[in-house]
Amino acid sequence: MDRRHTSDEIVFEPDPVIEAYKQDVDRTLLRENLKLTPEQRLEKFVAFMAFLDGVRGAARRR
């Protein structure tokens, strides 16, 4: 990994592999989730898992 030193910071050169993967990531969703508190994120996760459990139950009943 290339690094260039400036007066107060270290600047890393972009990694081409990471840059290629970043094209497929919706960073707006990441930013919105990072605005939440850890407790709110956990609540969202629990609600999502409950939703998945309901979907799986519906699939089993069919």
Phi and psi in radians as a Rosetta constraint file:
Dihedral C 1 N 2 CA 2 C 2 CIRCULARHARMONIC -1.356 0.35
Dihedral N 2 CA 2 C 2 N 3 CIRCULARHARMONIC 2.455 0.35
Dihedral C 2 N 3 CA 3 C 3 CIRCULARHARMONIC -2.296 0.35
Dihedral N 3 CA 3 C 3 N 4 CIRCULARHARMONIC 2.450 0.35
Dihedral C 3 N 4 CA 4 C 4 CIRCULARHARMONIC -2.088 0.35
Dihedral N 4 CA 4 C 4 N 5 CIRCULARHARMONIC 2.363 0.35
Dihedral C 4 N 5 CA 5 C 5 CIRCULARHARMONIC -1.623 0.35
Dihedral N 5 CA 5 C 5 N 6 CIRCULARHARMONIC 2.330 0.35
Dihedral C 5 N 6 CA 6 C 6 CIRCULARHARMONIC -1.981 0.35
Dihedral N 6 CA 6 C 6 N 7 CIRCULARHARMONIC -3.014 0.35
Dihedral C 6 N 7 CA 7 C 7 CIRCULARHARMONIC -0.987 0.35
Dihedral N 7 CA 7 C 7 N 8 CIRCULARHARMONIC -0.861 0.35
Dihedral C 7 N 8 CA 8 C 8 CIRCULARHARMONIC -2.112 0.35
Dihedral N 8 CA 8 C 8 N 9 CIRCULARHARMONIC -0.003 0.35
Dihedral C 8 N 9 CA 9 C 9 CIRCULARHARMONIC -2.468 0.35
Dihedral N 9 CA 9 C 9 N 10 CIRCULARHARMONIC 2.817 0.35
Dihedral C 9 N 10 CA 10 C 10 CIRCULARHARMONIC -1.854 0.35
Dihedral N 10 CA 10 C 10 N 11 CIRCULARHARMONIC 2.263 0.35
Dihedral C 10 N 11 CA 11 C 11 CIRCULARHARMONIC -1.926 0.35
Dihedral N 11 CA 11 C 11 N 12 CIRCULARHARMONIC 2.156 0.35
Dihedral C 11 N 12 CA 12 C 12 CIRCULARHARMONIC -1.627 0.35
Dihedral N 12 CA 12 C 12 N 13 CIRCULARHARMONIC 2.391 0.35
Dihedral C 12 N 13 CA 13 C 13 CIRCULARHARMONIC -1.223 0.35
Dihedral N 13 CA 13 C 13 N 14 CIRCULARHARMONIC 2.492 0.35
Dihedral C 13 N 14 CA 14 C 14 CIRCULARHARMONIC -1.084 0.35
Dihedral N 14 CA 14 C 14 N 15 CIRCULARHARMONIC 2.388 0.35
Dihedral C 14 N 15 CA 15 C 15 CIRCULARHARMONIC -1.500 0.35
Dihedral N 15 CA 15 C 15 N 16 CIRCULARHARMONIC 2.165 0.35
Dihedral C 15 N 16 CA 16 C 16 CIRCULARHARMONIC -1.056 0.35
Dihedral N 16 CA 16 C 16 N 17 CIRCULARHARMONIC -0.565 0.35
Dihedral C 16 N 17 CA 17 C 17 CIRCULARHARMONIC -1.193 0.35
Dihedral N 17 CA 17 C 17 N 18 CIRCULARHARMONIC -0.793 0.35
Dihedral C 17 N 18 CA 18 C 18 CIRCULARHARMONIC -1.116 0.35
Dihedral N 18 CA 18 C 18 N 19 CIRCULARHARMONIC -0.742 0.35
Dihedral C 18 N 19 CA 19 C 19 CIRCULARHARMONIC -1.062 0.35
Dihedral N 19 CA 19 C 19 N 20 CIRCULARHARMONIC -0.655 0.35
Dihedral C 19 N 20 CA 20 C 20 CIRCULARHARMONIC -1.150 0.35
Dihedral N 20 CA 20 C 20 N 21 CIRCULARHARMONIC -0.721 0.35
Dihedral C 20 N 21 CA 21 C 21 CIRCULARHARMONIC -1.217 0.35
Dihedral N 21 CA 21 C 21 N 22 CIRCULARHARMONIC -0.592 0.35
Dihedral C 21 N 22 CA 22 C 22 CIRCULARHARMONIC -1.087 0.35
Dihedral N 22 CA 22 C 22 N 23 CIRCULARHARMONIC -0.434 0.35
Dihedral C 22 N 23 CA 23 C 23 CIRCULARHARMONIC -1.084 0.35
Dihedral N 23 CA 23 C 23 N 24 CIRCULARHARMONIC -0.496 0.35
Dihedral C 23 N 24 CA 24 C 24 CIRCULARHARMONIC -1.709 0.35
Dihedral N 24 CA 24 C 24 N 25 CIRCULARHARMONIC 0.127 0.35
Dihedral C 24 N 25 CA 25 C 25 CIRCULARHARMONIC -1.907 0.35
Dihedral N 25 CA 25 C 25 N 26 CIRCULARHARMONIC 2.232 0.35
Dihedral C 25 N 26 CA 26 C 26 CIRCULARHARMONIC -1.464 0.35
Dihedral N 26 CA 26 C 26 N 27 CIRCULARHARMONIC 1.691 0.35
Dihedral C 26 N 27 CA 27 C 27 CIRCULARHARMONIC -1.285 0.35
Dihedral N 27 CA 27 C 27 N 28 CIRCULARHARMONIC -0.282 0.35
Dihedral C 27 N 28 CA 28 C 28 CIRCULARHARMONIC -1.134 0.35
Dihedral N 28 CA 28 C 28 N 29 CIRCULARHARMONIC -0.663 0.35
Dihedral C 28 N 29 CA 29 C 29 CIRCULARHARMONIC -1.173 0.35
Dihedral N 29 CA 29 C 29 N 30 CIRCULARHARMONIC -0.673 0.35
Dihedral C 29 N 30 CA 30 C 30 CIRCULARHARMONIC -1.087 0.35
Dihedral N 30 CA 30 C 30 N 31 CIRCULARHARMONIC -0.780 0.35
Dihedral C 30 N 31 CA 31 C 31 CIRCULARHARMONIC -1.087 0.35
Dihedral N 31 CA 31 C 31 N 32 CIRCULARHARMONIC -0.749 0.35
Dihedral C 31 N 32 CA 32 C 32 CIRCULARHARMONIC -1.091 0.35
Dihedral N 32 CA 32 C 32 N 33 CIRCULARHARMONIC -0.730 0.35
Dihedral C 32 N 33 CA 33 C 33 CIRCULARHARMONIC -1.189 0.35
Dihedral N 33 CA 33 C 33 N 34 CIRCULARHARMONIC -0.582 0.35
Dihedral C 33 N 34 CA 34 C 34 CIRCULARHARMONIC -1.261 0.35
Dihedral N 34 CA 34 C 34 N 35 CIRCULARHARMONIC -0.287 0.35
Dihedral C 34 N 35 CA 35 C 35 CIRCULARHARMONIC -1.299 0.35
Dihedral N 35 CA 35 C 35 N 36 CIRCULARHARMONIC -0.341 0.35
Dihedral C 35 N 36 CA 36 C 36 CIRCULARHARMONIC -1.394 0.35
Dihedral N 36 CA 36 C 36 N 37 CIRCULARHARMONIC 2.712 0.35
Dihedral C 36 N 37 CA 37 C 37 CIRCULARHARMONIC -1.302 0.35
Dihedral N 37 CA 37 C 37 N 38 CIRCULARHARMONIC 2.812 0.35
Dihedral C 37 N 38 CA 38 C 38 CIRCULARHARMONIC -0.966 0.35
Dihedral N 38 CA 38 C 38 N 39 CIRCULARHARMONIC -0.671 0.35
Dihedral C 38 N 39 CA 39 C 39 CIRCULARHARMONIC -1.118 0.35
Dihedral N 39 CA 39 C 39 N 40 CIRCULARHARMONIC -0.739 0.35
Dihedral C 39 N 40 CA 40 C 40 CIRCULARHARMONIC -1.129 0.35
Dihedral N 40 CA 40 C 40 N 41 CIRCULARHARMONIC -0.682 0.35
Dihedral C 40 N 41 CA 41 C 41 CIRCULARHARMONIC -1.106 0.35
Dihedral N 41 CA 41 C 41 N 42 CIRCULARHARMONIC -0.717 0.35
Dihedral C 41 N 42 CA 42 C 42 CIRCULARHARMONIC -1.129 0.35
Dihedral N 42 CA 42 C 42 N 43 CIRCULARHARMONIC -0.716 0.35
Dihedral C 42 N 43 CA 43 C 43 CIRCULARHARMONIC -1.069 0.35
Dihedral N 43 CA 43 C 43 N 44 CIRCULARHARMONIC -0.729 0.35
Dihedral C 43 N 44 CA 44 C 44 CIRCULARHARMONIC -1.081 0.35
Dihedral N 44 CA 44 C 44 N 45 CIRCULARHARMONIC -0.722 0.35
Dihedral C 44 N 45 CA 45 C 45 CIRCULARHARMONIC -1.127 0.35
Dihedral N 45 CA 45 C 45 N 46 CIRCULARHARMONIC -0.788 0.35
Dihedral C 45 N 46 CA 46 C 46 CIRCULARHARMONIC -1.085 0.35
Dihedral N 46 CA 46 C 46 N 47 CIRCULARHARMONIC -0.736 0.35
Dihedral C 46 N 47 CA 47 C 47 CIRCULARHARMONIC -1.115 0.35
Dihedral N 47 CA 47 C 47 N 48 CIRCULARHARMONIC -0.693 0.35
Dihedral C 47 N 48 CA 48 C 48 CIRCULARHARMONIC -1.138 0.35
Dihedral N 48 CA 48 C 48 N 49 CIRCULARHARMONIC -0.721 0.35
Dihedral C 48 N 49 CA 49 C 49 CIRCULARHARMONIC -1.145 0.35
Dihedral N 49 CA 49 C 49 N 50 CIRCULARHARMONIC -0.639 0.35
Dihedral C 49 N 50 CA 50 C 50 CIRCULARHARMONIC -1.120 0.35
Dihedral N 50 CA 50 C 50 N 51 CIRCULARHARMONIC -0.715 0.35
Dihedral C 50 N 51 CA 51 C 51 CIRCULARHARMONIC -1.043 0.35
Dihedral N 51 CA 51 C 51 N 52 CIRCULARHARMONIC -0.824 0.35
Dihedral C 51 N 52 CA 52 C 52 CIRCULARHARMONIC -1.054 0.35
Dihedral N 52 CA 52 C 52 N 53 CIRCULARHARMONIC -0.709 0.35
Dihedral C 52 N 53 CA 53 C 53 CIRCULARHARMONIC -1.062 0.35
Dihedral N 53 CA 53 C 53 N 54 CIRCULARHARMONIC -0.708 0.35
Dihedral C 53 N 54 CA 54 C 54 CIRCULARHARMONIC -1.136 0.35
Dihedral N 54 CA 54 C 54 N 55 CIRCULARHARMONIC -0.720 0.35
Dihedral C 54 N 55 CA 55 C 55 CIRCULARHARMONIC -1.117 0.35
Dihedral N 55 CA 55 C 55 N 56 CIRCULARHARMONIC -0.779 0.35
Dihedral C 55 N 56 CA 56 C 56 CIRCULARHARMONIC -1.092 0.35
Dihedral N 56 CA 56 C 56 N 57 CIRCULARHARMONIC -0.703 0.35
Dihedral C 56 N 57 CA 57 C 57 CIRCULARHARMONIC -1.094 0.35
Dihedral N 57 CA 57 C 57 N 58 CIRCULARHARMONIC -0.731 0.35
Dihedral C 57 N 58 CA 58 C 58 CIRCULARHARMONIC -1.105 0.35
Dihedral N 58 CA 58 C 58 N 59 CIRCULARHARMONIC -0.690 0.35
Dihedral C 58 N 59 CA 59 C 59 CIRCULARHARMONIC -1.161 0.35
Dihedral N 59 CA 59 C 59 N 60 CIRCULARHARMONIC -0.661 0.35
Dihedral C 59 N 60 CA 60 C 60 CIRCULARHARMONIC -1.169 0.35
Dihedral N 60 CA 60 C 60 N 61 CIRCULARHARMONIC -0.619 0.35
Dihedral C 60 N 61 CA 61 C 61 CIRCULARHARMONIC -1.236 0.35
Dihedral N 61 CA 61 C 61 N 62 CIRCULARHARMONIC -0.404 0.35
